[in-house]
Amino acid sequence: MNFFSAALIALCGQRATSFTINSNKIATSPGLTSREASSQTRYNLVAQSGSLMTLSATTTSEEIIPTNVLFGNPKYASPMLSPDGQYLAFLAPSDEGVLNVFVHKISDESIDNARMITNDKSRGIRQAGWAPDSKSMLYLQDFEGDENFHLWAVDATSEDGKQEAQDLTPGENVKASNLMTNKRFRDEVLVATNERDPAVFDMYRVKYATGEKTMDTQNPGDVLGWGSEDESFEVREALVKDQTDSSEIIRIRDSKDLEWRDFKKFPYGEDGSLVEFCKDGKTCWMTSSLGRETTELQKVDLQTGEILETVSSNEKCDCGGVIIDEDTKELRAVSYNYARTERVFFDKELEKDYEILKSLGKEGAEVGVASKTEDEKTWVVAYSRSDGPTEYVLYDQEKKETKPLFVSRPELLNYKFAPMEDVRIQSRDGLELVGYLTRADNEKKTPLVLLVHGGPWARDYWGFNAQAQWFANRGYATLQVNFRASTGYGKSFLHKGDGEWGVGTMQHDLTDSVKWAIDEGIADADNVCIFGGSYGGYATLAGLAYTPDLYKCGVDIVGPSNIKTLLDSIPPYWGPLRNDMLKKIGNVDDDEEFNKKISPLFHVDEIKAPLLIGQGANDPRVKQAEADQIAFSMQKKGIPVEYVLYPDEGHGFARPDNRIDFNGRTELFLKKHLGGRAEDFVAPKGATAVFPLEKEATVKAN
């Protein structure tokens, strides 16, 4: 199955955790995950005076690392080879500082001669990829963070300067997703949109050169996502959510002219997916947790559903990425990630390539393949590490040689960064939690920032994290924890979070992790901040409300404060997932007392620590009302709260000026309450910050 990969490389130093351009696989549940490499929790700051640390113990540069270096746009991101290998596309800032798509001819030795082929003026483009014809670039773009992404096509190779992008999925409030490309069908793509019904996505076949679009497969009303068979490029797979019991059913059909049939059912609490149809037309590759704790890779009979072979598994974590040969459909490798990436190879030649690449990279760097040509003779390889920027090289697969391409953020090479440690923390009920620790000082305890990931059905990873490095440079240790309900650690670990928001064991895991850092002599018990975006923002509010003596302050970005109002305002296309979310969160629809119990809004009186809130006015996931209601409530009760609203942002801060603005305010907030260092703050000219609490106070004063 040919995957059109999203151009979601960690644009500001963090990994992408949620939204991708889907290829011919099922779209994932949206949840409350953070988007665009967790952009809503990337804040920029600059710093000023003396160091908190001695040179012998510091893990980071003695000088302040400027915020725009840590959080501004990368110089290069998301390198993408054209299928024919003649061109390299990548994301880079325009002269106005907005991320756009650039194209470079491989035969031209100078990357500086690359041409900008898109012309976004506002939020920047973050999701792009080549069309199969090696001439067109496809990309997704929304309007000011509303997440109604449209699919666009633009001529990428014409050098007459007249290329103009075409909207392939036009219409107000239309959202495109589930994009599929196929090298055997070079003039068309499959894409899902909700233009017929806002709540569901139908599949359309689009001639991207002309914009001609025809309905391919209509959604009967219960399908969450679609998949296709590679040889025929027919839609042959549908993922269905049963609204009565929240089970998931994979439906398949043997051709577009035959009826759909239920192929495999995963009761609520189980996990699995159809990875790829095999070449023989009789079998497929699947992952499944049925009968075991973690998902395993299987070969399955398409007619009977019988497991013909259990191919690969790991007792501690779920099956991750699966590499399948595009032509033969034979298995090449499987990856796992408990704390770091591990691979199991079934193709000896591929294993040899990875061994060579590892030997050619810096010690400790993880090897990843960002892009390949259709003939797989040329690769773009990414070397990722926790204490420096990602470095990209071109790999000649036949000669087994590499040559440098570029460094994503070359300005980072001028500074020293702290290594990220993967740690193990035991919860109060005996669970092992995988965490990531970035220290400011190796020899003494420092203030601590507990950085909580979004989702919550997502996870943190090892690697360069701009926020963690920012905190370390300012004098704080950073702890990230994969608390229960995080993905990747098996079905029991995931569902131990069911009904445990706020006052339950999900929050206890965060509390226990802070206490671990204190007991280990890492954290100063009197100076701990809880900080997060999306679900991490909710956890911040819950931490301040339910464990008010643990935290000195909190920073909440796009976090919900009232779970009932959150679910009542979700986008229409999340409707089929509502019952599933109620099972995971708890039935806030029918149990008002339970909702009040887990919603921090109803416990404002318990909050003691100062809070900083950041919110995008166009956020379709966590509406502005979630920030408004708790901010105004705290202000009314005289509890210290600062609230910054950005009118042109959504579920996170995509525009660099707004990121820098919010991070500048955040850094001063942290310095005030934790005692670290900070640079004098000057609001960027392009930032759009407004302050609802100040406006309200002014209205009342007048």
N, C-alpha and C positions, 0 to 999 in steps of 0.2 A: 504494500500500500504506500503510495507516494505521499509524503507529508510536505505541505507548504508551511514552512516553519515561520513562526512569528519573529519579527525582529525585536525581541525583548531581551537583549543583553543588559546586564545590570548597568543602567545608564548612569547612575550616580553612586556606583560602588556596591549596590545590593543586588541580590538575585531577584529575578521575577518570580512571583509566587502565585499568580492567579491567572490573569487574562492573557489568552493567546489567540492568534488567528488559528482556528481549527483547520486541520487538513481533513482527510476522509476518515476521521475518527469522531467519536461521540464528544459533544461539548460537556465540560465538567460543570458540576453544581456551583453556582456562583457564591453562595455563602456570604459572609461578611469579610471576604478576603480583601487585602490591599492590592492595588493595581499598579502597573507600570513600575515594577521593581520596588514596591512599597514606597512610592513617591510621597504618599501622604505622611510618612514618618521620617522623611529626609528633610532636615532643616539645616540652614546654613548660618554660621556665625563667624565672627572675626574676634581677635582677642588682643589683649593689651599688655599688662604689666607682668611682673615677675613670676617665675616658675614655682610650683608647689613642691617640686621634686628635686632630689639630688641627682647629679649626672650619672652616678654609678648605678642607680637603681631604676632610672627612667626607662620606659619602653618606647618612648616617642620623642620626636624632635623637641629640643629645648625651646626653640622659638615657636610662636603661635603659627599654626598652619592655617592660612586664610580660608575663610568659609567658601569663597568662590572657587578655590582650588578643590575643596572637598565635595562641594555640592553643585557647582556650576555644570553646564553641559560638558560632556566628554568631547575631546577633539575628534575621536573616531569611535564608532560603536556599530555593532551588528554587521560585520562584513559578510557579504553574500555573493558567492560566485554564480555567474550565469550558467545555466545548464551546459552550454557549449564551451564554456571556459574562456571566452574572449573578453568578458567584462567582470569587474568587481564592483558591486554596489555597497554602500555603507551609509550610516547616519552620521551627520555632522552638523554643526551650527552654521546658519547663514550669516551674512554680514550683520544682520540685525540680532543675532544670537538665538535664532529659533531653529530647532532640529528639523532638518530636511534630508531627503535622499540625494546622495551624490553617486555618480557613476564614473568609473575609471577604466580605461582600456588597458588590459593586461600587458599589451605590447609596449605601452608607454612606461618608461622607467620611473617617471616622476608622479607620485600620487597627488602632488600639488596641482596637476592639470585636470583633476577630476571635475566634472560638470554637475552643478545642482540641477536636478530634473523636476523637483517639486517646488512649490512656492508657498508653503504655509507661513502665515504671518503671526500666529498667536500661540497655540499650545505646543506646537511641534508634532512631528510624526514619529511614532514609536513602534509601529507594527507594519512591516513591509516584507515583500519577497518577490522573487522573479516569477513571471509567468513561464509556462513551458516552452514558449517560442524563443526564449533568450533575447527578446526585443522589448517586451513590455514589463513594467514594474506594477505590481498590485500593492495597494496599501489601504489600511483602515484609518478613518479619522472621524471623531465626534465633534460636537460643537460645545466648547467651553465646559467640558467635563460632564455632559449629560449622558454619556455612554450609549447614545444612539449612533453607533458607528456605521458609517457608510463605506462600501467597497469602491475604491477608485482605481482606475488604470491610466497609465501614462506611458508614452513612447520613451524608452530609456536610452535608445542608441542613436536616434536621429540627432545630428549635430548642427541643424539649421537654426536651433534656438526657438523653434515655433511649437514645440511640443506643449499640448494643453491637456490637463487631466480630465477624465470623463467619469462622472458619477454613475456607477453601474447599478446602484440600488437607491434611486432617488425617492423622495417622499418625506413628508413631515412626520417625525416620531417613528421613523422606520429604523430598525436595527438589523445589521447584517452580522452573521456569525457562521460557524461551521463550514468555513471555506475549504474546498477540495480542488487540487490540481492533479493532472495526470500526464506523464510524458508521452503517453500513447495517443492523447487527444489534445494536441497542442494549441488549438484555437478556441478552447472553451474551458470554463470552470463550473463547478457546482457551488452554490452558496445558498444558505438559508436566510430568509428574512421573515419578519412578522408584519408585512404590509397588508396582508389579507385579514389577519386577526392579531391584535396587539399581544395576545397572551401566548401564542404558539408560533413556531417557525416552520414554514413550508420550504421545500428544496426547489431551487430554480437552476436551470441550465443557462449560462450566459456566454455569449460570444463577446469576449472582452475587447476585441478590436473594433466592433461596431456598436456594442451596447445592447444588441438584441438579446432579449430575455424571455424564456418560456417556463411555465410551471412544469416541474419534473415529477415531484411527489408531494401530494397534499397531506398535511398533518391531520390525522383523525381527531386530534384533540388531547392526546395523552403522551405524545412523543416529545422527549426532551432533547434528543440529538440524533444525528444520522451518520451512517458510514457507508462507504462504497466498496465494491469489488474492483480490483486493480485492472484486470485484463479488459473487462467490458465497460468500466467506468459507469456502472449502473448503481443506483442506490439500492443496497441489499440488506442494510442493517438499520434497526431503529431501537433506541433505548427508551423504554417506557417506564413511567412511575405509576404504580398502582395507588390510587388515592385512598383506598380502603385500609390498606395495611402498610403502606410505604415500602413495599417490596419493589425491586427493579427487575424488569423482564427484558431480555434481549430477543427481539423479533428478527427473523431473517426471511428472505424470499430467494428462491433459486434463480429467478430472473425477474426482470421488470414486469413481465406479463403474467406472472404467477402470484398466488395469494400469499400474504404474510402469514407466518406461523410462529408461535412461541417456541423459542429454542432453548433458552436457559433462564431460570428464575433464581434470583438472589433475594431471599427473605431479608427483611429489615435487620440490620446488624451484620450482614455478609457483604463481601466486596468482590467484584470481578468485572472483566471486560473482554470483548472480542478484540484481539490485537490485530489479526490479519487473516484473510482467507488464503489458504495454501494453493499451490499451483495445480494440484490434482483436482480441484473443484469439489473434493469430498471431505476435506478436513480443514481445520482452522487452528490457529494459535490463540490460546486464551489464558487469562489470569483468573484465579479463583481462590477464595478463602474457605469454600465449602469443605467442612470436615477437618479444618486446621485453623491455626491462629493467624498466620500471615498468608498473603497471597502467594501462590506458586504459579509457574508457567507450565501450561499443559498443551498437548496436542489432542484435539477433540473431533469426533465424528460429527459432521454437519447434519446428518439425517437423524441419528439416534441421540446425540448429545453425550455419547459414551466417551469417557476419558481413555484415550488409546495409549498415552504416555505422559508420565509426570517428568518434566524435563529439568526444572531448576527451582530451587527454593532456598530461603534463609530463615532460620528459626527466630531471628531477632527482629527482622524488618521485612517489609513487603517487597515484592518484585518491582523493580523500578523500570528504567528504560530498556526496551527490547529492540535490538538491531536485527532487521530481517533483510536478506538480499532482495533487491527490488525486482530482479528478473526470475530467480529460481524460487524465491520465497522460503529459502532455507534459513535456519536460525544461525546468526553469527555471534551474538554476545548478549548478555543480560547484565544489568547493573543493579547494585543495591547501595543503600545509604543509611546505615545506622547512625554513625557520626561523621564518617567520611565516605567518599565514593569508592566502591569496589566493583570490579567487573569479573564476570565468569565468561570465558571465551569458548566458543564452539567452532570457530574458524581460526585455524592456526596461522594463516597469513595475516589476518586482521590482528591477532595477538602479537605477532612479530612487529607489525607497524606500530602498535601502541608501545611496545618495549623500546623500539628505536626512538620514538618521539619522547618517551620519558627520559631516556638517556641523554637526549639533546637539550632538554629543558633544565631550568634551575632546580636545585635540590629542594624538595618539599612542595613543588608546584603540582597541581592537578592538571592532567591532560584532558582536553575536551575538543571535539570536532565541531566547529561552527558551521561549516559548509563544505560541500563537495561538488565537483562537476558531475554531469550525468554519467560519464564514463569512469568516474572515480579515480582518475589519474592525478588530479590536483585537489588538494584539501586546504581549507583554512583551519588552522589548529590554534586553539586558545590555551595559553598557559596561565592558570589562575593560582593565586596565592593569597594568604590572609594579610600579608604585610606589604602589599604593593599592588600596582595596577595590573590589569590583564594585558598580556603581550600576545600578539597574533603573528603567526608565521605562515608562509605558503609551504606546503609539503608536496614534493614530487614523489608520488607513491611508487613509481617504477624505479627511480634512481635512489630512493630512500634518503633524500636530502631535503633540508629545509633552507629557506632564506627569510630574513625578517620582513614583515609587512608593516606593522605599526604597533604602537602602544596606545591603548585606549585613552589614557590620561597621562601623557608624558610629563606634565608638570608635577605629578606626584613623585617622580623619581628624584626630586630635589629634597625630599623629606624622609625622615626615619619614622616607621610605623610599628605599632605593637603587634606581635604575633597573636593570633587567636588560638586559645587552647580549647579542645573539647573535653568536657568534664562530665562526671557522673554524680548525680545527687539522689539521695534516697528520700522519698516522701514519707510522711508520718505513718502511712499504711503499708510501707514496704515496696512501693514501685520504684524502679530505677528510671530516673529522668535524665535524658541527654541534654546537656547544656553547653553553651559556648561562652567563654570568659575572655575578655580583653582587658588587661590590667594597665593602669597608669603607672604603677610602681610595683616592682617585684619584691620589695623588702619591707614595706609597711602598709598598713591599712589606709584606705582612702574613702572618700564618699563613693557611693554606689548608685548607678542608674540601672534599674531593672527594666530592660527593653522588651516589651511583650508583643509577640507577633499577632498579626491580624488573622482572620478566618472565622472562628477559631480552627476550622478544619483545614489547616495548612501547617507549615512547620518552618523552623529556622534551619539554616545550613552553615557549614564552615565556609569561610572565604573572606575576601576583603569586604568590610562593612563600613561605609563612610560614617555612619552614625557612631559606631563603636570607636572608630579612630578619632573622631571629633571629640567624644567624651574623654577618651584617654589623654588626648593632647591638652585638654582643659583641666585635667587632674582627677578624673573620675574613672573608676572601674566600671565596666559594662557587663551585665550578665543577661544572657538570652537563654530561655528554657523551653524545651518542647514538653509542655505540661500535658496532662491527659486530655484527650480530644484532638491532639495534634495528629496529623496524618503520617503514614509511613511505618508505624510501629505495630501494625496488626489490628484486628477488629476489636479485641477486648480493650486494648489501650484506648482506641478511638472512642468506644462507646462507654467507657468508664466516665466519660464526661457528660453523658446524657443526664439532664436534670440537675447538673452540678454547677450551673453558672452562679457567679457572684458570692453566694454564701456557702457553696459546696466545695467539693474536692478540687475542682479546677482552680479555684482561687487559693485553696490551701496549698496546692503545689507551688504557686508563686510565693506565698508566704514562707513555706518551708525552704525554698531556694534562697530567699533573702537571709533566713536564719543560718543556712549552711554557709553562706559567704561571710557572715559575721563570725560564726564559730571557727572558720578556717583562717581568721585574721586578715581577710581580704577587704571587708567592708567596715566602715565606721558606723556603728549601730545608730548613732544620732543623726546621720546624714545620708538618708536613702531616699531616692526619688523613683517613683513608678511612672513609666513613660510608654505610650503606645498609640497606634492608630487603628481605626476600625474596631475589631474586637479588642485589640490592645487598648484602645481608648476607653471602651467599656470596662475592661479590667482595671484601668487606672481609676475610674470613678468608683468602682466596687472596692478597690483597695483603700481608697481614702474614706469611704463610707463604712466599710465593715471591719477594717483593721486600722482605725484612725491613729493609733499610737506607733504604727510601724514605719510610716512614711513622713518625711519632712516636707515633701511637696509632690505635685503630680502634674503631668502634661498629657492632655487628652486631645487627640486629633481625630475628627470625624467619628467619634464614639457615641453609641446610643445610650440614652439615660433612662428610657422607659421602653421596655421590650414590647409591650402591647402596641404602643403607638409606632414603634419601629416596624412591626409586622403589618400593621394596618396601612402603611404607606409604601410598601415595596412595589417595584415596577410590575406591570401586568404579567410580563413574561416570567416572573418568579412565582406566579400563582400555583403552578403544578408542584412546586417545592414546599409550599407552606406547611402541609401536613408533616412532611419530613422534618422541617425545622422545628415544628412543635414537639415532635418526638425527641429531638435532640436537646431542645432548650427546656421544654416543659409546657404544659397546656395553659399558656397565659390567656387564651381566648375565653376559656370557661372557668378559670380559677383566678378571680380578681386578687385574692389574698396572696396567691403564689406570685403573681406578677408584681405586686407591691413588695413582696419579700426579696425578689431578685433585682428589682429596678432601683438603681441608686437615687433616682429623683425623689423617691419617697423616704430617703434616709439622709437628706441634706443636713438635718440637725446634728448628725453624728460627725460630720466632716470638720476637722480641725485644721488640716494642712492647706496651704495656698494652692490654687489650681490655675493653670493656664490652658485655655481651650483654643484650638484652631479648627476652622470649618470652611468648607466650600459651599457657596450658596446654591450651586446647581447639582449637588450630590444626589443621585437617584437612589442610592442604597440607604444612606443614613441622612435623612432630610435635615435641613437647617433647624427645624423645630426641636430636634433632639439636643442640640447645643443651646438653643435659646432658652428652653424651659429650665435646664439646670443652672445656667448662668444667671438668669434673672432671679431664680429662687435663692441662690447663694447670695447674690447682691442684696436682696431684700432682707435676708437674715444677718447681714453684716459679716459674712464669711469671705475672706480674701479670694477674689477671682478676677482673672483677666480674660478677655474674650476678643479674638481677632477673626474677622469674617472676610473672605475673599469672594467678591461677586462673580468673578470669571473662572472659578475653579469648581471641581466636582469632588469625587471621592479621593482626595489627595491634591497636592500642589504640584502641577505639572510645569508651570511657567517658572523659569529660574529666578526671576525677580521676586516672585511671591515666596518661593522656597527660601531665598536669602533673607527676605524680610521677616518671615516667621522665625527662622532660625536665629536671626539677630535678636529678636525679642525673647526667644527661648533662652539664649545664652545668658542674657542679662538676668532673666528669671532664675536660672540655675545658680549663677554666681551669687545672687542675693540670698538664696536659701541654702545652698550647699557649700559656698565659699570657694569655688574654683575660679579660674581666670577667664576673662572675656575681653574682646576687643570693643572699642568704642563703636556704638551702633549708629549708622546712618542709613535711613530707609532708602532702598533703591528707587530711582526715579520711575521705573515702570511698575512698581508694586501697586496693588489695588486695595490694600488693607482698609477696612472700615471697622468701627468699634461700637457695636450695638449698645453696650452698657453705658458708654459715655454719651451716646445720643439720647438714651432714655433719661439719663441724669440731667442732661441739658434741657430736655422737654419739661421735666418736672420742675426744674429751677425757674423756667420761664412761665 
